[in-house]
Amino acid sequence: MRVLISGSEGYLGALLAPLLMRSGHEVIGLDTGFYKDRSLFVSGTTPLTKAKDIRQIDANDLEGIEAVVHLAELSNDPTGALQPQVTFDINHGGSVQLAKVARQAGVRRFVYTSSCSVYGVSDQEMVDETSPVSPQTAYAECKVRVERDVSALADTGFSPTFLRNATAYGASPRMRFDIVLNNLCGLAWTTREIRMTSDGTPWRPLVHALDVCAAVQAVLEAPRDAVHNEVLNVGDTEHNYKIRDIGTVVGDVFPGCSVSFGPPSRDNRSYRVSFAKIRHHLPRFRCAWDARSGAEQLLALFQAVDMTPEDFSFRAFTRLRQLEYLIRTRQIDEQFFWLPCLEQREAAHVQRSGEI
């Protein structure tokens, strides 16, 4: 299959593209390049990648494409809160526009990576795909809106699937240290201490980034009837953890690391998720990783690359900090579009000066 991955140079995209290519798919990448400053390590074959914002996609970009895997959105709640209106423009408006263009271009399958964060706060013992959603942030609200609006586009020629991923973790060349298990592992490695600011009682489901990629591949290769216009939670029911339990697992894996907890948090988001449906629709899909094996993977990686505190705190590995840096240095504007580079701006200033 000829697959376009939007966000091919991001945390998940950097793992998904090589996986699909190894499996025989032809992969075309699409990425704005916000996080290309640095990789934590180099691994895998990278696809031919076009630098373009999803808000500027047209039919020419999707010529000959059979499937789109859409990853390219502003990720996580803090980033979504930086410029809420821009978040809605990109994550909701841009995603729906991409789906519309894909449908017009004859793309048969559209895989959208949603999030279990749409469940927000729930009084159910266990939520599933039929449970009410309760988005608490702009990021989660956009996921709900995209699911609704892209689902309405489904027809006999255009088949979307919505993957509500649990909170991701694990090693990636385009590393993220702003997600819970990765962050705790980074702290354990660089400071030998995990000092949590809350009591860690809220529940979160976790899923390894490689398991998310395996789910995407399974959807692409599944019979159409198994995944057409379906919402699937991605993870394993046994991998619902209290935040404090994640900290304890990391503390056990990293030698000499102490773990402490704080008072209850005002953040009331807590949910446990059932992942029974994905097993029914994709019988061959199973999560290969859990929190402990993920922490062990990261410990081995940090040892292999001799990770320093400076590596851990590098801005590109925390999405909010990287975007703030790009805005502050006037590399992107307030709408998150790239500005001309410094040399071009200086040349334009000289030309204007000469004209005067």
N, C-alpha and C positions, 0 to 999 in steps of 0.2 A: 504494500500500500504506500502511496505517496502522501506523507504526513507533514503538515506544517505545525510546528510547536511555537506558540507565542510565549515569550519569556524563556527562550531556550538557553539564555546565559544566567538564569537565576538559580536559586537553591535547588529546586526540583528539576528544572530544565537541564541543568548541567549533568544530572544523572540519567534523566529520561532519554535524552537524545542518543547517547551511546548505547543504551539498552535496546532501543528500537532499531538502531542501525545494525547492531550485532544479530538481531533477530531477522534481518533481511528486509526491513522497511527502508524506503528512501525518505530521508528526513531533511526538511528545509527549516531553518531557524529564523525567528523574528524576535528582535529585542531592541529596547531603547538604549541599552548600554549603561544604565545608571550605576551598576555594581561591578563594572568590568575593571575597576582600578587594580584589583588584586585577587589572586586565588590562594587558598590555604595550601593546596597541593594541586598537581597536574595529573589527570587521569582520564583515559578514554579518548576516543575519536570525537572530534567536534564537527557539527554539520556546517554546511554553507549557511551563513547567517546574514540576513538583511537587517540593517539598522533602521527601524521605523516605529513610530508610535501607533498603537492600535486605533487611536482616534483619527488617524490619517490613512487607514487601509482603504484600498479600492479593489475592484475585481481583478485588475492586472496582477496584484500580489498573490492571488489565489488561483491563478490559471493552472490547470492540470492537477490541482490538489484534490485528493480523495477524502481526507480526514483532517480536521483541525483539533489540536489539543490546546486549550486555552488556559495558560498559566499566568499571563502577563497582566497583573493588577498590582496596585499598591498593597503591600502585604502587612498584615497585623494591625491591631487596634491603635497603638500609638502613632503609627504612620498615617492611618486613616484620620486621626484627630488633628494632624498638622494643618491640613487645609481641607476641611470637610467637604466643601463644595467641589473642589478639584477631585477628591476621592469619588464623589458621585459621578462627576463627568467622566472619569477614567473607568472606575470599577463597574458602574452601572451603564452609563451611556456608551462608553467605548466597547464594553463587552457585548451589549445588545447589537450595536452597529456592526461589530465583527461577525456576529452570527447572521445578521441580515445579508451582509455582503457574501458570506460563505454560502448561504442558501441560494442567492442569485447566481453565484458562480458555479453551482452544481456540485458543491461539496456534499458528500453523502452522510458523513458522520461528524459530529461536533461533541467533543468531550470537554465539559466544563468542570474545573476544580473548585468546588464550593467548600464549605467548612462546617464542622459540627458546632462552631460558635453560633450558628443560627438558633440553637436551642436556648442559649443564654441562661436564663433562670428557669428551673422546672421543679414542680412539686411532685412529679412522677418518680417512682422508684427507678425506672429505666425508660429512656426515650427511644423512639425509633422513627422511621421515615414518615409515619402517620401522625406523629405527635405535633401539637401546636408549636410553632416557632416563636421565639421571644428574643429577637436581636437587641442587644444592648448598646451597640456601637455603630458608627457609620460603616465600618468595614463589614460587619455582620448584616446590617440592613441592606447593603448593596448585594450581598450574596442572595438574600431572599428575593430581591427585585429581579436579579438576572435569571434565577431559576424560573420565576413566574413568566417573565417576558419572552425568554428563549423557548420555554416549553410551548408557548402559544404559536411558535413558528413551525413546530413539528408537522411533517406531512409525509407522504409516501416516498418523497425523494430526499428529505432532510431529517436525520435521526439524531437528536441530541441526547446525551446522557449526563447526569449531574452527580458528581462524586463529592459527597460531604466528608472531607478528610478529617480524621482526628488530628490533634495537635502533633505536628511532625517533629522528628528528631533524627539525629544521625549525621554522619560525615558527608560532606559534599565539597567539591572544589570551590564553589561559590558559597562559602560557609555562612551560616547564621548563628550568632550567639545571643539573639534576642528572643529565642524560644526556650521553653522552660528547661528541658533536660540538657540541651546543649549549653545553656547558660550556667547551670549548676555544675556541669562537668568542667567548663572553663574556669569557674571560680575554684573548684576543688584542685585543679592542676596548678593554677597560678598563685593561689593564696593558702592552700591547704585548709580552707575554712569555708563552710556554707552557713552564713548567718541569715536566716530567712526573716523577712520583715513582717510576716503574718504567722498565724498558727498552722497554716497549711492544711486546713480541713476541707476546702472545696475539692470536688471531684473533677478530674479531667481524663478523657480518653487520649491515649498516645498511639502513634503509628510511625514506624520507621519510614524515612523518605524512600528507601528502596522498595518497601512494600506498597507505597503509593504508586510508584512507577510500575510495579508489577500489576496493580489494579488497572492502571490506564492501559497497559498492553493487553490485559485480559478483555477489557471492554472493546478495544479496537478489533480484536480477533474473535470476539463472540458472535454467535448468530444474532442478526439484527433484532429478532423478536425478543431476545433475552434482555436487551438493554435499551430498546427504543423508548425514549422519553421517560426513562426511569430515574428516580432518585435513589442513590445507594450510599449508605454510610460506609466509610472505608476504615477498617481497623479490625480489632478482635475484641469480643465482649469480655474476655479475660484480662484485657489490657486497659481497664478503667482503674485509675490510681488516684488516691488523695495526693495533693501536692507534697505533703510531708513525707509520704511513702517514697515519692520520687527522690526527694532529698536524702532519705535514708539509704536507698539503693546506691545512689552516687557515692555517698560517704563510705559505704562498704567496699565499693570497687576501687576507689582512689586511696592508696595507702596514706595513712597519717592525716586524714581529713576529718575535722570535727564538724558536727552539724548541730545547729541551735535554731529555735523557733521564737516568733514574736507573738504579739497579741492578735486577736481576731481582726480580719481585714474588713474594710467597708465595701470592698468588691464582693458582691453577693452572687457572682456567676458560679454556678455549680451544676453539673449534669453528668449522669452516667448514661452511656449509649449502648444500645443493642446493635450488633453487626450481623444478625442472623440473615437479613435479606440478601446481602452480597454473597453469602455462601450458597443461597438458593439459586440466585441468578447466574453466578459464576462459580460453579462447583469446584473448579480446579484452583481457585484463588484461596490462598492461606497466607497469613502473616508469618514471615520467617524470623522476625525479630521481636524481642520484648525489651523492657526498660533496662534490664541488667545487661543483656548482650549488646544493646546500644551503647551503654556506658562503657563497657569493655572495649568496644570498637573505637570509641573516642579516646580512651586512655592509650590504646595502641597507636592511634594516629598522632596524638600529641607527642608521644615518645619518638615516633619515626621522624617527624618534622622538627623536633626540638622546639616546640612552640614556646614563645616567650610571652610575658605579660603585654608587650607592645603588640604582638600578633593578636592576642585575645581582644584587646581594646581597639584594634584598627577600625576606622569608621565604616568601611564597606561591609563589615560583618554584622553591623547593627543598622538595619534599614533606615530608621528614623534619623540617625546621625549622618548617614551618607546623604540623604536628601537635604537635610539642613545645611550641610557643607556645600552641596551643589548650588543651593539658593544663595547662600552667603557669599560665595565666590563668583556669583553671577554667571555660572555655567548653564543653569536653567532658569527660566523666568517663574513668576508666581503661579502660572498655569502648568508648570512642569514640562514646558517645551524647551528643547535645547536652544541656547543663544549662540550666535556666532562666536568662534573662539577668539581669544585675546588678540591674536595677530590680525585676524580679520577686522575686529573692531578698531584696532589701531590704524590699519590701512584705510578703513572707511573714514576715520577722523582726519587723517592726513589729506585724503581726497577732498573732503568737505572744506577743510581749511584752505586748500589750494584754490577751490572754486570761489571762495570768498575773496 
